[in-house]
């Protein structure tokens, strides 16, 4: 059974096809209900059933169906204007995507759409490019390429948009029905870019051609974009024609219940001086959609909260049933042991409190010692042999030969790169106004063709209110996690999420690498992170198993 995931945003339709495996009958039934409601545009019910299905699939650890449900939920949130909520849902989906390119492409594309709608254009382009990198065929990259061009137009980078759209058309798309719609969309956007650049003759020719192709392909939804572009084109020169196209766009948008396009058409009619009737409609629709979208945001958050609450309550009931199976004598012993444990805990807390100041100082000393030891080990393991080989090479090879000189230069350049890497990992940390930008830049350096690093909500943290000591600790801990990932995990996807609530800062790290046994964490040098976080009164927890990825949660007081 093939499932179709459709996202409608800014005159574009993106269709992603999945074929999930459905072994769990209860979860399967809920998922099918979600799909049915989604196809009927009953988004509130669809979100509810996809969320219930996801919770059931979590019990069987069915990653493919968990990520499918989460992507559907994020899609519904975007349709209803909840772009920040959709980004949280997409971040939740990341650890389950693993090496499935279909899901990775979809997640990155939806991240791009969310940031585009939030006017975070540079991030939108980044995610669209990540979708292109993960794509395995020339057809599936056309949508993110076109989306990048749309962002360029919004940024008024018309030359870039024109160059990119022309390159898509040069791929000579086969003229079947699906590609005809895609070709019409590209031609229409290219005409609009020419118009915005002031090349009106080229612009109107392509805008008309795009509309003609859409009508031939019976692409009613796509024609809304063409009518709006033509209405804007004539808005300065021919009010009558502009109004004619704006009215057609309004009629089609009403048919598809596409609110944003209806508002755009009405705004054009109002700006063309078409009277107060359209202004009244605009105000009524705008007020209504703000209320509806706010209601949807609250409903989606409540559905997630109620689902978690229900899950916790079910877990509590299972524990209570298990306790009822104990004999009276076992329960008695259990209470005795519990009381002994509480008393012991209080004694231990009193003892630890007394030692805390000294221990904190010892931890700082140990952190410095571990850092120095690690630097020495890096120099020994990564540089000593290479330097020795370079010296030996100069002693045994003739440097009059051009090939030998080139080989020596390459070896020296390799050594220089390693020295820079060690220096960067142990250099001073800038804790001033540029701290967040530098931290994001450091994390982004670990992006590569084989590893995708996604950073979410770093802007949510009020870094100016955080002590310099804590900023340095965060930078070093994340840096050590990234180095560990690069050396050991073989991860294709890394997600780092920042959050700030009440008096706590929370950072979650997750990758889909090979993981390891918890008992081996200390051997990998990660205990150094514990020393750092304890020194600033924070906590750090590790969650990993072989072949199950690697997760870290860091919390600290502000």
GUZA-305099 format. One line per field, with one value per residue (C-alpha): residue number from 1; residue in one letter; x, y, z. Coordinates in steps of 0.5 Angstrom, whole numbers. Layout:
BEGIN
nr	(NUM; ...) $
rest	(a; ...) $
c1	(X; ...) $
c2	(Y; ...) $
c3	(Z; ...) $
//
This chain:
BEGIN
nr	(1; 2; 3; 4; 5; 6; 7; 8; 9; 10; 11; 12; 13; 14; 15; 16; 17; 18; 19; 20; 21; 22; 23; 24; 25; 26; 27; 28; 29; 30; 31; 32; 33; 34; 35; 36; 37; 38; 39; 40; 41; 42; 43; 44; 45; 46; 47; 48; 49; 50; 51; 52; 53; 54; 55; 56; 57; 58; 59; 60; 61; 62; 63; 64; 65; 66; 67; 68; 69; 70; 71; 72; 73; 74; 75; 76; 77; 78; 79; 80; 81; 82; 83; 84; 85; 86; 87; 88; 89; 90; 91; 92; 93; 94; 95; 96; 97; 98; 99; 100; 101; 102; 103; 104; 105; 106; 107; 108; 109; 110; 111; 112; 113; 114; 115; 116; 117; 118; 119; 120; 121; 122; 123; 124; 125; 126; 127; 128; 129; 130; 131; 132; 133; 134; 135; 136; 137; 138; 139; 140; 141; 142; 143; 144; 145; 146; 147; 148; 149; 150; 151; 152; 153; 154; 155; 156; 157; 158; 159; 160; 161; 162; 163; 164; 165; 166; 167; 168; 169; 170; 171; 172; 173; 174; 175; 176; 177; 178; 179; 180; 181; 182; 183; 184; 185; 186; 187; 188; 189; 190; 191; 192; 193; 194; 195; 196; 197; 198; 199; 200; 201; 202; 203; 204; 205; 206; 207; 208; 209; 210; 211; 212; 213; 214; 215; 216; 217; 218; 219; 220; 221; 222; 223; 224; 225; 226; 227; 228; 229; 230; 231; 232; 233; 234; 235; 236; 237; 238; 239; 240; 241; 242; 243; 244; 245; 246; 247; 248; 249; 250; 251; 252; 253; 254; 255; 256; 257; 258; 259; 260; 261; 262; 263; 264; 265; 266; 267; 268; 269; 270; 271; 272; 273; 274; 275; 276; 277; 278; 279; 280; 281; 282; 283; 284; 285; 286; 287; 288; 289; 290; 291; 292; 293; 294; 295; 296; 297; 298; 299; 300; 301; 302; 303; 304; 305; 306; 307; 308; 309; 310; 311; 312; 313; 314; 315; 316; 317; 318; 319; 320; 321; 322; 323; 324; 325; 326; 327; 328; 329; 330; 331; 332; 333; 334; 335; 336; 337; 338; 339; 340; 341; 342; 343; 344; 345; 346; 347; 348; 349; 350; 351; 352; 353; 354; 355; 356; 357; 358; 359; 360; 361; 362; 363; 364; 365; 366; 367; 368; 369; 370; 371; 372; 373; 374; 375; 376; 377; 378; 379; 380; 381; 382; 383; 384; 385; 386; 387; 388; 389; 390; 391; 392; 393; 394; 395; 396; 397; 398; 399; 400; 401; 402; 403; 404; 405; 406; 407; 408; 409; 410; 411; 412; 413; 414; 415; 416; 417; 418; 419; 420; 421; 422; 423; 424; 425; 426; 427; 428; 429; 430; 431; 432; 433; 434; 435; 436; 437; 438; 439; 440; 441; 442; 443; 444; 445; 446; 447; 448; 449; 450; 451; 452; 453; 454; 455; 456; 457; 458; 459; 460; 461; 462; 463; 464; 465; 466; 467; 468; 469; 470; 471; 472; 473; 474; 475; 476; 477; 478; 479; 480; 481; 482; 483; 484; 485; 486; 487; 488; 489; 490; 491; 492; 493; 494; 495; 496; 497; 498; 499; 500; 501; 502; 503; 504; 505; 506; 507; 508; 509; 510; 511; 512; 513; 514; 515; 516; 517; 518; 519; 520; 521; 522; 523; 524; 525; 526; 527; 528; 529; 530; 531; 532; 533; 534; 535; 536; 537; 538; 539; 540; 541; 542; 543; 544; 545; 546; 547; 548; 549; 550; 551; 552; 553; 554; 555; 556; 557; 558) $
rest	(x; x; x; x; x; x; x; x; x; x; x; x; x; x; x; x; x; x; x; x; x; x; x; x; x; x; x; x; x; x; x; x; x; x; x; x; x; x; x; x; x; x; x; x; x; x; x; x; x; x; x; x; x; x; x; x; x; x; x; x; x; x; x; x; x; x; x; x; x; x; x; x; x; x; x; x; x; x; x; x; x; x; x; x; x; x; x; x; x; x; x; x; x; x; x; x; x; x; x; x; x; x; x; x; x; x; x; x; x; x; x; x; x; x; x; x; x; x; x; x; x; x; x; x; x; x; x; x; x; x; x; x; x; x; x; x; x; x; x; x; x; x; x; x; x; x; x; x; x; x; x; x; x; x; x; x; x; x; x; x; x; x; x; x; x; x; x; x; x; x; x; x; x; x; x; x; x; x; x; x; x; x; x; x; x; x; x; x; x; x; x; x; x; x; x; x; x; x; x; x; x; x; x; x; x; x; x; x; x; x; x; x; x; x; x; x; x; x; x; x; x; x; x; x; x; x; x; x; x; x; x; x; x; x; x; x; x; x; x; x; x; x; x; x; x; x; x; x; x; x; x; x; x; x; x; x; x; x; x; x; x; x; x; x; x; x; x; x; x; x; x; x; x; x; x; x; x; x; x; x; x; x; x; x; x; x; x; x; x; x; x; x; x; x; x; x; x; x; x; x; x; x; x; x; x; x; x; x; x; x; x; x; x; x; x; x; x; x; x; x; x; x; x; x; x; x; x; x; x; x; x; x; x; x; x; x; x; x; x; x; x; x; x; x; x; x; x; x; x; x; x; x; x; x; x; x; x; x; x; x; x; x; x; x; x; x; x; x; x; x; x; x; x; x; x; x; x; x; x; x; x; x; x; x; x; x; x; x; x; x; x; x; x; x; x; x; x; x; x; x; x; x; x; x; x; x; x; x; x; x; x; x; x; x; x; x; x; x; x; x; x; x; x; x; x; x; x; x; x; x; x; x; x; x; x; x; x; x; x; x; x; x; x; x; x; x; x; x; x; x; x; x; x; x; x; x; x; x; x; x; x; x; x; x; x; x; x; x; x; x; x; x; x; x; x; x; x; x; x; x; x; x; x; x; x; x; x; x; x; x; x; x; x; x; x; x; x; x; x; x; x; x; x; x; x; x; x; x; x; x; x; x; x; x; x; x; x; x; x; x; x; x; x; x; x; x; x; x; x; x; x; x; x; x; x; x; x; x; x; x; x; x; x; x; x; x; x; x; x; x; x; x; x; x; x; x; x; x) $
c1	(0; 3; 1; 2; 4; 2; 4; 1; 5; 6; 4; 7; 5; 11; 9; 13; 11; 13; 11; 12; 12; 6; 6; 3; -5; -7; -2; -4; -11; -10; -5; -10; -15; -10; -9; -17; -18; -12; -15; -21; -18; -20; -13; -15; -17; -12; -6; -10; -10; -2; 0; -4; -1; 6; 6; 4; 9; 14; 13; 15; 21; 18; 23; 20; 13; 14; 18; 12; 7; 12; 13; 5; 4; 9; 6; -1; 2; 5; -2; -5; 1; 4; 11; 15; 11; 13; 20; 20; 16; 21; 27; 23; 23; 31; 33; 28; 30; 37; 39; 33; 34; 26; 25; 31; 30; 22; 25; 30; 25; 20; 25; 26; 19; 18; 24; 22; 15; 18; 23; 29; 31; 39; 37; 31; 36; 41; 36; 33; 41; 41; 35; 38; 45; 40; 36; 38; 35; 34; 27; 26; 31; 27; 22; 28; 31; 25; 24; 31; 29; 23; 27; 32; 26; 24; 31; 31; 37; 34; 40; 41; 34; 34; 40; 38; 31; 34; 39; 32; 29; 36; 35; 30; 24; 20; 13; 8; 3; 7; 13; 9; 6; 13; 15; 10; 11; 19; 17; 12; 17; 22; 18; 16; 24; 25; 19; 21; 28; 25; 25; 18; 18; 21; 17; 10; 12; 14; 8; 3; 7; 7; -1; -2; 2; -2; -9; -7; -5; -11; -7; -12; -9; -2; -6; -7; 0; 0; -6; -3; 3; 0; -5; 2; 5; -1; -2; 2; 0; -7; -12; -17; -13; -10; -17; -19; -13; -14; -21; -19; -14; -19; -24; -19; -17; -24; -25; -19; -20; -13; -13; -6; -8; -15; -12; -6; -12; -16; -10; -9; -16; -16; -9; -12; -18; -23; -27; -29; -33; -26; -23; -29; -28; -20; -21; -26; -22; -16; -19; -22; -15; -11; -16; -17; -9; -8; -14; -10; -3; -7; -10; -4; 0; -6; -6; 1; 1; -6; -2; 4; 0; -4; 2; 5; -2; -2; 5; 3; -3; 2; 6; 1; -2; 5; 5; -1; 2; 7; 5; 4; 11; 15; 11; 13; 20; 20; 18; 23; 28; 25; 26; 33; 35; 31; 35; 42; 40; 39; 46; 49; 47; 49; 56; 56; 54; 60; 65; 62; 66; 73; 70; 68; 75; 78; 74; 76; 83; 82; 78; 85; 89; 85; 85; 92; 93; 88; 92; 99; 95; 93; 100; 103; 98; 97; 103; 109; 109; 108; 113; 118; 116; 117; 124; 126; 123; 128; 134; 133; 130; 133; 129; 131; 126; 119; 115; 119; 118; 111; 110; 114; 109; 103; 106; 107; 100; 97; 101; 99; 92; 92; 96; 90; 85; 88; 89; 82; 79; 83; 83; 80; 73; 70; 64; 62; 56; 58; 58; 52; 54; 61; 58; 54; 60; 64; 58; 57; 64; 63; 58; 60; 58; 57; 55; 49; 49; 42; 42; 35; 33; 40; 37; 32; 37; 39; 46; 48; 45; 49; 56; 62; 64; 58; 59; 66; 63; 58; 63; 68; 63; 59; 66; 68; 61; 63; 70; 68; 62; 67; 72; 68; 60; 60; 54; 50; 45; 47; 41; 43; 37; 37; 32; 31; 25; 24; 31; 34; 38; 37; 41; 40; 45; 43; 46; 44; 51; 54; 53; 57; 56; 55; 60; 65; 63; 69; 74; 72; 74; 67; 68; 71; 65; 62; 67; 66; 58; 59; 64; 58; 53; 49; 48; 49; 46; 48; 43; 47; 47; 51; 47; 42; 45; 48; 44; 46; 42; 45; 42; 44; 42; 42) $
c2	(0; 7; 13; 20; 26; 32; 39; 46; 52; 59; 56; 50; 42; 37; 30; 25; 17; 12; 5; 3; -4; -5; -11; -8; -9; -4; 2; 0; 1; 8; 10; 8; 13; 18; 18; 17; 24; 27; 26; 29; 35; 33; 35; 35; 28; 26; 29; 25; 19; 19; 21; 15; 11; 13; 12; 5; 4; 6; 0; -5; 0; 1; 6; 7; 8; 12; 17; 16; 19; 24; 27; 27; 31; 36; 36; 38; 43; 47; 46; 50; 55; 52; 52; 53; 47; 43; 44; 41; 35; 34; 34; 29; 25; 25; 20; 15; 17; 13; 11; 12; 17; 18; 20; 24; 28; 29; 32; 37; 39; 41; 44; 48; 50; 52; 57; 60; 61; 64; 68; 65; 65; 62; 57; 55; 54; 50; 45; 45; 43; 38; 35; 35; 32; 26; 25; 19; 21; 27; 28; 29; 34; 39; 41; 43; 47; 50; 52; 55; 59; 62; 64; 67; 71; 73; 75; 80; 76; 75; 73; 67; 65; 66; 62; 56; 56; 56; 50; 46; 47; 45; 38; 37; 34; 29; 32; 27; 30; 30; 33; 38; 41; 41; 45; 50; 52; 53; 57; 61; 63; 64; 69; 72; 73; 77; 81; 83; 84; 89; 85; 86; 83; 76; 76; 77; 72; 66; 68; 67; 60; 58; 59; 56; 49; 49; 50; 44; 40; 41; 44; 48; 49; 51; 56; 60; 62; 64; 68; 72; 73; 76; 80; 83; 84; 88; 92; 98; 99; 96; 95; 92; 86; 86; 85; 80; 75; 77; 75; 68; 67; 68; 64; 58; 59; 59; 52; 49; 53; 56; 62; 65; 65; 68; 74; 75; 76; 80; 85; 86; 88; 93; 96; 97; 101; 96; 98; 97; 90; 86; 90; 87; 80; 81; 83; 78; 72; 75; 75; 68; 65; 68; 65; 58; 57; 59; 54; 49; 50; 49; 43; 40; 41; 39; 32; 31; 33; 28; 23; 23; 24; 17; 14; 15; 13; 7; 6; 7; 2; -3; -2; -2; -9; -11; -9; -12; -19; -19; -22; -19; -21; -19; -12; -11; -13; -8; -2; -4; -4; 3; 6; 4; 7; 13; 14; 12; 17; 23; 21; 20; 27; 30; 27; 30; 37; 37; 35; 39; 45; 41; 36; 42; 44; 37; 36; 43; 41; 34; 37; 41; 35; 31; 36; 36; 29; 29; 34; 30; 24; 27; 30; 23; 19; 24; 28; 24; 19; 24; 28; 23; 20; 27; 27; 21; 22; 28; 24; 18; 22; 27; 33; 35; 31; 35; 29; 28; 36; 35; 29; 32; 39; 34; 31; 38; 40; 34; 35; 43; 41; 36; 42; 47; 41; 40; 48; 49; 44; 47; 54; 60; 61; 67; 68; 75; 77; 73; 67; 63; 65; 62; 56; 54; 55; 50; 45; 46; 45; 38; 38; 33; 29; 23; 27; 32; 36; 40; 45; 47; 53; 56; 62; 61; 61; 68; 67; 74; 72; 66; 66; 65; 59; 55; 58; 55; 48; 48; 49; 44; 39; 40; 40; 33; 30; 32; 30; 23; 22; 24; 19; 13; 13; 13; 17; 20; 24; 29; 33; 38; 42; 47; 49; 54; 53; 56; 56; 51; 50; 44; 41; 35; 31; 25; 21; 15; 12; 5; 7; 3; -1; 4; 1; 3; 10; 12; 8; 13; 19; 22; 22; 28; 31; 29; 33; 39; 39; 37; 43; 48; 44; 41; 34; 30; 23; 18; 13; 9; 1; -2; -1; 4; 11; 15; 20; 25; 30; 36; 40; 46; 52; 59) $
c3	(0; -2; 2; -1; 4; 1; 3; 0; 1; -3; -10; -9; -8; -6; -6; -2; -3; 3; 3; 11; 14; 18; 23; 29; 27; 33; 31; 23; 24; 28; 22; 17; 20; 20; 13; 11; 16; 12; 5; 8; 10; 17; 20; 28; 27; 23; 28; 33; 30; 27; 34; 38; 32; 34; 41; 40; 35; 40; 44; 38; 37; 29; 27; 20; 22; 28; 23; 18; 23; 26; 18; 17; 24; 22; 15; 18; 23; 17; 13; 19; 20; 26; 23; 30; 32; 26; 27; 34; 31; 25; 30; 34; 28; 26; 31; 27; 20; 20; 13; 10; 4; 3; 10; 10; 4; 7; 13; 10; 5; 11; 15; 9; 8; 15; 15; 9; 12; 18; 13; 16; 9; 9; 14; 9; 3; 8; 9; 1; 0; 5; 1; -5; -2; 0; -6; -11; -17; -22; -21; -14; -13; -18; -12; -7; -13; -15; -8; -7; -13; -10; -3; -8; -11; -4; -2; -9; -11; -18; -22; -18; -18; -26; -27; -22; -26; -33; -31; -29; -35; -39; -36; -41; -37; -41; -42; -38; -34; -28; -31; -35; -28; -26; -32; -32; -25; -26; -33; -28; -23; -28; -31; -25; -23; -30; -28; -21; -24; -29; -36; -37; -44; -42; -36; -39; -45; -39; -35; -40; -43; -35; -35; -42; -39; -33; -36; -41; -35; -32; -26; -22; -16; -20; -24; -17; -17; -25; -24; -18; -21; -28; -23; -20; -27; -29; -22; -25; -32; -33; -27; -31; -33; -26; -23; -28; -26; -18; -19; -22; -17; -11; -15; -15; -8; -5; -9; -6; 1; 0; 5; 4; -3; -2; 2; -3; -9; -4; -3; -10; -11; -5; -8; -15; -12; -12; -6; 1; -1; -2; 4; 9; 6; 7; 14; 16; 13; 16; 23; 22; 20; 26; 31; 27; 27; 34; 36; 32; 35; 42; 40; 37; 43; 48; 44; 45; 52; 53; 49; 54; 60; 58; 57; 64; 67; 63; 66; 73; 72; 70; 76; 81; 78; 79; 86; 88; 86; 91; 97; 104; 107; 100; 101; 108; 107; 101; 105; 110; 105; 102; 109; 110; 103; 105; 111; 108; 102; 107; 111; 104; 102; 109; 108; 100; 102; 107; 102; 96; 96; 96; 91; 86; 86; 85; 79; 76; 77; 74; 68; 67; 68; 63; 58; 58; 58; 51; 48; 49; 47; 40; 39; 40; 36; 31; 29; 32; 27; 21; 23; 24; 17; 14; 17; 14; 8; 7; 9; 4; -2; -7; -6; -13; -16; -17; -15; -9; -7; -8; -4; 2; 1; 1; 8; 11; 9; 12; 19; 19; 18; 24; 28; 26; 28; 35; 36; 34; 39; 45; 43; 48; 47; 45; 50; 48; 43; 38; 42; 39; 32; 34; 37; 31; 26; 30; 30; 23; 21; 22; 16; 11; 5; 9; 15; 16; 22; 24; 30; 32; 37; 39; 38; 44; 49; 52; 52; 55; 62; 62; 66; 62; 65; 63; 56; 56; 59; 53; 48; 50; 51; 45; 41; 45; 43; 35; 36; 39; 33; 28; 31; 33; 31; 23; 24; 18; 22; 28; 31; 37; 40; 45; 50; 55; 60; 67; 71; 66; 60; 56; 50; 47; 42; 38; 32; 28; 29; 31; 39; 44; 51; 56; 60; 55; 55; 60; 56; 50; 54; 55; 63; 62; 60; 66; 70; 66; 67; 75; 75; 73; 78; 72; 70; 64; 62; 56; 52; 48; 45; 40; 33; 36; 36; 41; 45; 51; 55; 58; 63; 68; 72; 68) $
//
